[in-house]
Amino acid sequence: MHPGSIPGEASKQTPNTRRIPASLQPLDRCRSASGVRSEGALAFCAALEQKAAMNGAGRAAAAGPPARAPWTENSGMEAFIELRRNMVDCQLRTYDVTDRDVLAAADSVPREAFVPGNASHLAYLDQPIALPGTSRGLMAPMVVARMIQTLDPEPGEDVLEYGGGSGYGAALMQRMGAKVSLWEPDAEARKLAGPALAAAGAGEVAILDKAPAPASCDAILVSGACEVQPSTLFPLLREEGRLIVIEGAGRAARVKLYQKSMGAVSGRTVFDAFAPELAEFRRPAAFTF
């Protein structure tokens, strides 16, 4: 049973007594998520400048300062690791994400793998990212992490991510030990998901183009905002299964956690959040004279 997951039950704040690995301890250099860039972001930008200089761009600017070490793939990887650590410390922790397993997954899954190459430098911003050529976008890191924390997928559970685009949420839950499938109706987004999941070491995630069997899911993460209740997904839940989704649009959007009990599904509001909309769950246009 998942504390606080039963509809109508007050959410219980259970102290996290599990030991946090030293690698996940907060960093003193953590800055505001907006405004001042972190040391990791500065290092990454510096690396990009080095790469641009090697390609012939910015040579005039490079003539003044002392020569920098050449760009290498390893330096780019190290910059992403620093950005990822900064994301965990400055975005997730400050948004009440405290579960050790969620933090460890976010610290190890390379989010840049799920963003098209020419936009990979945007991967760790604290905002949603549109996936070009698709109808999908990645939710902000802190939103998807907190939704997964609330959903509480356990090792061995059958978990589904719906509308996850390139599959970042699926990769996080797979890293936490769940048996994960990604159901993505958008064909162009599915083309991004396969290589992205493989690059992130989550190649075991099954990519679906249609609904799985009824009553086959212990938990469902809906990775986008729905103007209407996603009730068409409820039959996929097993008894005691959970589904988490953002309902509403703009400032009115709220994260809701649903649970199936004795064949009926009911839910409760958990927290406020924003995410790219899922077109298939938009409210039908009202007829006007």
C-alpha positions in Angstrom: 0.0 0.0 0.0 1.2 3.5 -0.8 0.8 6.0 2.1 -1.4 8.9 1.1 -2.2 7.3 -2.3 -5.8 6.3 -1.4 -8.3 9.0 -2.7 -9.6 11.1 0.1 -6.8 10.2 2.5 -4.7 13.1 3.7 -1.2 13.0 2.3 1.3 11.7 4.8 4.7 13.1 5.0 6.9 10.3 6.1 10.5 11.3 6.9 13.0 9.8 4.5 15.2 7.8 6.7 17.1 6.1 3.9 20.7 7.1 3.6 21.4 9.6 0.8 24.6 8.7 -1.1 27.4 11.3 -0.8 27.1 11.9 -4.6 23.6 13.1 -4.1 24.2 15.5 -1.2 23.3 19.1 -2.0 26.0 21.3 -3.4 27.0 24.6 -1.8 27.2 26.3 -5.2 23.5 25.8 -5.9 21.9 29.0 -7.2 18.4 30.2 -8.0 16.9 28.2 -10.8 16.2 31.4 -12.7 18.6 34.3 -13.1 22.1 33.5 -12.1 23.6 30.5 -13.9 25.3 27.7 -11.9 28.9 26.8 -12.2 27.8 23.7 -14.2 25.9 25.9 -16.7 28.9 28.3 -17.0 31.3 25.4 -17.6 29.0 24.0 -20.2 28.7 27.3 -22.0 32.5 27.7 -21.9 32.8 24.3 -23.5 30.4 25.3 -26.3 32.5 28.5 -26.8 35.6 26.4 -27.2 33.9 24.2 -29.8 32.7 27.2 -31.7 36.2 28.6 -31.8 37.5 25.4 -33.3 34.9 25.6 -36.0 36.1 29.0 -37.0 33.5 31.0 -35.1 34.4 33.6 -32.6 38.1 33.7 -33.6 38.3 37.4 -33.0 37.1 37.0 -29.5 39.4 34.1 -28.9 42.5 36.0 -30.0 42.5 38.1 -26.8 42.3 35.6 -23.8 44.9 32.8 -23.3 44.2 29.7 -25.4 41.8 27.2 -23.9 42.1 23.5 -23.9 40.5 22.0 -27.0 36.9 20.7 -27.0 36.6 17.0 -26.5 33.7 14.6 -26.3 34.8 13.9 -22.7 34.7 17.5 -21.7 31.1 17.8 -23.1 30.1 14.7 -21.1 31.6 16.1 -17.9 29.7 19.4 -18.5 26.4 17.5 -18.8 27.2 15.5 -15.6 27.7 18.8 -13.8 24.4 20.3 -15.2 22.6 17.1 -14.2 23.9 17.3 -10.6 22.9 21.0 -10.5 19.4 20.1 -11.7 19.0 17.6 -8.9 20.2 20.0 -6.2 18.7 23.3 -7.5 15.5 22.2 -9.1 14.3 18.8 -7.7 15.3 19.2 -4.1 13.8 22.7 -3.9 10.5 21.4 -5.4 10.0 18.9 -2.5 11.5 15.9 -4.4 13.1 14.0 -1.5 12.8 10.3 -2.4 16.3 8.7 -2.7 15.4 6.5 -5.7 13.9 9.4 -7.7 16.9 11.6 -7.0 19.4 8.8 -7.9 17.5 8.1 -11.2 17.5 11.8 -12.1 21.2 12.0 -11.3 22.1 9.1 -13.5 19.7 9.3 -16.5 21.2 11.6 -19.2 18.3 14.0 -20.0 20.2 15.4 -22.9 19.7 12.0 -24.7 16.0 12.8 -24.9 16.4 16.2 -26.6 17.3 16.4 -30.3 21.1 17.1 -30.7 20.9 20.7 -31.8 18.9 21.5 -28.7 20.6 19.3 -26.1 22.1 22.3 -24.4 18.5 23.1 -23.2 18.0 19.7 -21.5 18.6 20.9 -18.0 16.6 24.1 -18.0 13.8 24.3 -15.4 11.0 24.4 -18.1 9.3 22.2 -20.6 11.1 21.5 -23.9 9.2 21.1 -27.2 10.3 18.1 -29.4 10.6 19.5 -32.9 8.6 17.7 -35.6 6.2 16.1 -33.0 3.1 17.1 -31.0 5.0 16.4 -27.8 7.3 18.0 -25.3 9.3 17.0 -22.3 7.9 18.2 -18.9 10.2 20.3 -16.7 12.6 18.1 -14.7 11.1 19.0 -11.3 7.5 18.3 -12.5 8.2 14.9 -13.9 10.3 13.9 -10.9 7.7 15.0 -8.3 5.0 13.2 -10.3 7.0 10.0 -10.3 7.7 10.5 -6.5 3.9 10.8 -5.9 3.1 7.8 -8.2 5.7 5.8 -6.3 6.5 3.0 -8.8 8.0 0.0 -7.1 10.6 -2.4 -8.4 8.9 -5.1 -10.6 5.7 -3.2 -11.1 4.2 -2.9 -14.6 4.3 0.8 -15.3 3.2 2.8 -18.3 4.2 6.2 -19.5 1.6 7.7 -21.8 2.4 10.6 -24.2 6.0 10.7 -23.0 7.5 11.8 -26.3 11.1 10.6 -26.4 10.6 8.7 -23.1 12.5 10.6 -20.3 9.9 9.7 -17.7 10.0 6.0 -18.8 13.8 6.0 -18.4 13.6 7.4 -14.9 11.1 4.7 -13.8 13.0 1.9 -15.5 16.1 3.1 -13.6 14.1 2.7 -10.4 13.5 -0.9 -11.1 10.0 -0.9 -12.6 9.0 -2.8 -15.8 8.2 0.1 -18.1 6.3 0.6 -21.3 6.0 3.8 -23.3 2.7 4.2 -25.2 3.2 7.1 -27.6 0.5 7.6 -30.3 2.6 10.3 -32.0 4.6 8.4 -34.7 7.3 11.0 -35.0 7.9 11.0 -31.3 8.2 7.2 -31.3 11.1 7.6 -33.8 12.9 9.8 -31.2 12.1 7.4 -28.3 14.0 4.3 -29.5 17.4 5.9 -30.0 17.0 8.1 -26.9 16.1 5.2 -24.6 19.0 3.1 -26.0 21.5 5.9 -25.5 20.3 6.4 -21.9 20.7 2.7 -21.1 17.0 2.1 -21.0 16.6 0.0 -24.1 14.5 -2.5 -22.2 11.6 -0.1 -22.2 8.9 -1.3 -24.6 7.7 1.3 -27.1 4.0 0.8 -28.0 1.9 2.4 -30.7 -1.4 1.2 -29.3 -2.9 0.6 -25.9 -1.7 -2.3 -23.8 -4.2 -4.9 -22.5 -6.9 -3.8 -20.1 -6.0 -4.2 -16.4 -2.3 -4.6 -17.2 -0.8 -1.6 -15.4 0.1 -1.1 -11.8 0.8 2.6 -12.4 0.5 5.1 -15.2 2.3 8.4 -15.7 0.5 10.7 -18.1 3.3 13.0 -19.4 1.3 16.1 -20.4 -1.5 18.3 -19.4 -5.1 17.2 -20.1 -8.0 19.7 -20.3 -10.4 16.8 -19.7 -10.1 13.8 -17.4 -8.1 11.0 -19.1 -10.8 8.5 -18.3 -10.0 6.4 -21.4 -6.8 5.3 -19.6 -8.6 4.1 -16.4 -9.5 0.6 -17.8 -5.7 -0.1 -18.1 -5.3 0.0 -14.3 -5.3 -3.1 -12.2 -7.1 -3.2 -8.9 -5.3 -0.7 -6.5 -3.5 0.7 -9.6 -2.5 4.4 -9.7 -2.6 7.0 -12.4 -1.1 10.5 -12.1 -1.8 13.4 -14.5 -1.9 17.1 -14.8 -5.4 18.3 -15.4 -6.3 21.8 -16.6 -4.5 24.4 -18.5 -2.1 27.3 -17.7 -2.3 28.5 -14.1 -5.4 26.5 -13.4 -3.6 23.2 -14.0 -3.3 20.7 -11.1 -1.6 17.3 -10.6 -4.2 14.7 -9.7 -3.5 11.2 -8.4 -6.1 8.6 -9.2 -6.5 5.1 -7.8 -8.7 2.1 -8.7 -10.5 0.5 -5.7 -13.2 -2.1 -6.0 -13.5 -1.4 -9.7 -14.1 2.3 -9.3 -11.5 5.1 -9.9 -11.4 8.3 -7.8 -8.7 10.9 -7.3 -7.4 13.8 -5.3 -5.4 16.9 -6.1 -1.8 16.8 -5.1 0.0 20.0 -6.2 0.0 22.7 -8.9 2.1 22.2 -12.1 2.3 23.1 -15.7 3.1 20.9 -18.7 2.7 20.9 -22.5 -0.8 19.9 -23.5 -1.8 16.6 -24.9 -4.0 17.4 -27.9 -6.0 14.2 -27.6 -7.3 15.3 -24.2 -8.3 18.9 -25.1 -11.8 20.0 -24.2 -14.0 19.9 -27.3 -14.6 23.3 -28.8 -17.9 24.7 -27.6 -20.5 25.8 -30.3 -21.1 29.5 -30.3 -23.5 31.6 -32.4 
